[in-house]
Amino acid sequence: MAVKTIAGIAAGSLTFNGYLSIIKCIDSGAVFVATITNISGGVYQVTVDPQ
């Protein structure tokens, strides 16, 4: 799943358990917001919530 900033700039990708369910929801028109909650080296912890 590609991740973009609010400005539309590519920021990386997300992989997590259940990401296919999120993709199905996005394909159906749902909008989600991802928030970085922790950064440790190159590992980012993110929460993904419906908007």
Secondary structure, 3 states (H helix, E strand, C coil): CEEECCCCCEEEECCCCCHHHHHHHHHCCCCEEEEEEEEECCEEEEEEEEC
